[in-house]
Amino acid sequence: MRLPDDELLVLDRRHLWRPYTSSEDHESRPLFIVDRAEGPWLIGPRGRRILDASGSWWCNNLGHGHPRLRQALGRQAERLMHCTFGGATHEPGVRLASELAAVAPKGLERVFFSDNGSTSVEVALKIAFQYWQQNDRPERDLFLTLPGGYHGDTLGAMSVGAVDEFSGVFRPLLFEAARPAEPVEYDWEPVFDALVTRLREDGDRIAAVIVEPVVQGAAGMRMYSPTLLAELCEATTRADTFLIADEVFTGFGRTGPMWASDHARIAPDLLCTAKGLSGGVMPFAATLATDRIYEGFRGGKERALMHGHTFFANPLGAAVALEVLAIYREDRILERAKPKAARLADAIRDMASLPGVRHPRALGMCAAFDVGQTGYMGKIGWEISEVALELGAHLRPLGNTIYVVPPLNIGHDDLEQLLYVVRKATERVLVKDS
Ligand SMILES: *Cc1c(COP(=O)(O)O)cnc(C)c1O
């Protein structure tokens, strides 16, 4: 029997502790009860439908309830839901590792599985660090990053992240990472120049450089030129250190090509993937590494990578991820998203005609603009989000950055509807008398 709505909401407010939500908001903000979901739609208990503009926190690349993912999950559940990978193996895990290596940027042949994006980053950091520790360069213990990076919420991932509103309170617990100053007026060139200089002068201290390629998600969907990324990649090669591409958000075609690294035609040494990897359906993640890195772990027990998780290579997650890859291939997801990405970019660019809208930007199926003063603590974004909910879309802002990351396979009419709601909600908040 279904819980009545009011009872559900009372229990929610009494017992849940939601991420990144103040107790005031937890107790006062309207909540949309999701009963089912299909495609880009979240559907309430009495059939009210709203569009999921944030891709359920950036992971829902193929829409909700994709019939092939449901079937793949069901089929796998009948055979094997989970078992150890210690001294045992199974087909979904093995096939997924080899298929991921085949679609990844060149040279990433080794796959380490885990179950969320933060962990895939922790694993990349630990691999890089341990590599130098046991391969005669223990002084390489410093990570170099971009200002404003976000790599997850565990302590290591926060250490290389730089969104102060998220991790400031934990600073005393975090290890040191080096990062240049913030870009001024969206000019990233000095930022990358500083990284390249640091690598030239101090490369022997650097364990790895970690970046979100081309789009910094949590910093506010900030975008920089792939040329800068390509130059940074060259500089890491010259310094003979590692580049970690955190593609947790940008992977699986979110920015156009399969990986945002592809915009720069680079092959990182380590790559983190989660979110879209399992179609936004299962907690699943992977860290990919080159053979060179794996070679640095060859030998006895004392040289093994010291990391592991209970749900390593979980067969349900692996089976869903395999089906995601099959859908991308067979339905030509990336190719078919192109006209939608173009439409999205046009519509977002048009938002500039509204007073108070700044810096509209889009890449692939990811688009954003800023309102009012930037910053995560901004309030206007939330006002727009509340109006959007009334108009039929779940739009979760990053402070005063409004963004949309719809499924790559969203239908034409649904996309138009979503763009209409974004425009209307923004207009209502920013333009008096509209
Ligand atoms: C979301 C995100 C993470 C963290 O992933 P979780 O699954 O939420 O732990 C790491 N890096 C980037 C770039 C992300 O967008």
PDBQT file of the ligand as one rigid body, heavy atoms in Angstrom, charges set to zero:
ROOT
HETATM    1  C1  LIG A 501      29.637  14.335  -9.639  1.00  0.00    +0.000 C 
HETATM    2  C2  LIG A 501      31.104  14.439  -9.826  1.00  0.00    +0.000 A 
HETATM    3  C3  LIG A 501      31.989  13.706  -9.017  1.00  0.00    +0.000 A 
HETATM    4  C4  LIG A 501      31.528  12.899  -7.843  1.00  0.00    +0.000 C 
HETATM    5  O1  LIG A 501      30.737  11.822  -8.219  1.00  0.00    +0.000 OA
HETATM    6  P1  LIG A 501      29.779  11.137  -7.109  1.00  0.00    +0.000 P 
HETATM    7  O2  LIG A 501      29.239   9.933  -7.803  1.00  0.00    +0.000 OA
HETATM    8  O3  LIG A 501      28.737  12.155  -6.780  1.00  0.00    +0.000 OA
HETATM    9  O4  LIG A 501      30.642  10.791  -5.958  1.00  0.00    +0.000 OA
HETATM   10  C5  LIG A 501      33.340  13.785  -9.298  1.00  0.00    +0.000 A 
HETATM   11  N1  LIG A 501      33.794  14.542 -10.306  1.00  0.00    +0.000 NA
HETATM   12  C6  LIG A 501      32.982  15.244 -11.104  1.00  0.00    +0.000 A 
HETATM   13  C7  LIG A 501      33.548  16.051 -12.225  1.00  0.00    +0.000 C 
HETATM   14  C8  LIG A 501      31.609  15.238 -10.879  1.00  0.00    +0.000 A 
HETATM   15  O5  LIG A 501      30.788  15.990 -11.628  1.00  0.00    +0.000 OA
ENDROOT
TORSDOF 0
